[in-house]
């Protein structure tokens, strides 16, 4: 017997604000594209409609990725982490994922060299 959408959502450990971090990953290249926040309703919409919906903490409203830009995210899968407090949403990204127009939100600054330089020999 398979779980219902609501049973899947009930397994998520939402934070004190009722939100969960949603890491967005490209299905074929495995690139990490962005991070957004979802409440239970945004997650329900994402799982049932097949397009990623987030909760905007700054605007206090739902936003479906690509509705204004055309850069949509089609859901290919979703995974809950071992603690239940983060979701990996696997998508087919159409166009850039970042609001700056870049493919991914994680290409702006590389912090790893600074960490490597500080590591004891």
ZIPE-V154640 format. One record per backbone hydrogen bond with DSSP energy under -1.0 kcal/mol. CO is the residue of the C=O (numbers start at 1). NH is the residue of the N-H. E is the energy in kcal/mol with one decimal. If there is no record, write none. Layout:
{{CO,NH,E} {CO,NH,E}}
This chain:
{{4,8,-1.9} {5,9,-2.4} {6,10,-2.4} {8,11,-1.0} {9,12,-1.7} {12,14,-1.2} {15,18,-2.4} {19,15,-3.5} {20,38,-2.2} {21,87,-2.6} {22,36,-2.3} {23,89,-3.2} {24,33,-3.0} {24,34,-1.2} {25,91,-3.0} {26,30,-1.5} {31,26,-2.6} {33,105,-3.5} {34,24,-2.9} {36,22,-3.2} {37,55,-3.4} {38,20,-2.1} {39,43,-2.4} {40,44,-2.4} {41,45,-2.6} {42,46,-2.3} {43,47,-2.7} {44,48,-2.2} {45,49,-2.7} {46,50,-1.2} {50,75,-2.2} {52,65,-1.7} {54,63,-2.2} {56,60,-1.6} {61,56,-3.0} {63,54,-2.9} {64,67,-2.2} {66,70,-2.2} {70,72,-1.5} {72,94,-2.8} {73,52,-1.7} {74,92,-2.4} {77,90,-2.5} {79,88,-3.1} {81,84,-1.2} {84,13,-3.5} {86,81,-2.5} {87,23,-3.1} {88,79,-2.6} {89,25,-2.7} {90,76,-3.7} {90,77,-1.6} {91,27,-3.0} {92,74,-2.2} {98,101,-1.9} {102,98,-2.1} {103,97,-1.1} {111,115,-1.5} {112,116,-2.7} {113,117,-2.2} {114,118,-1.2}}
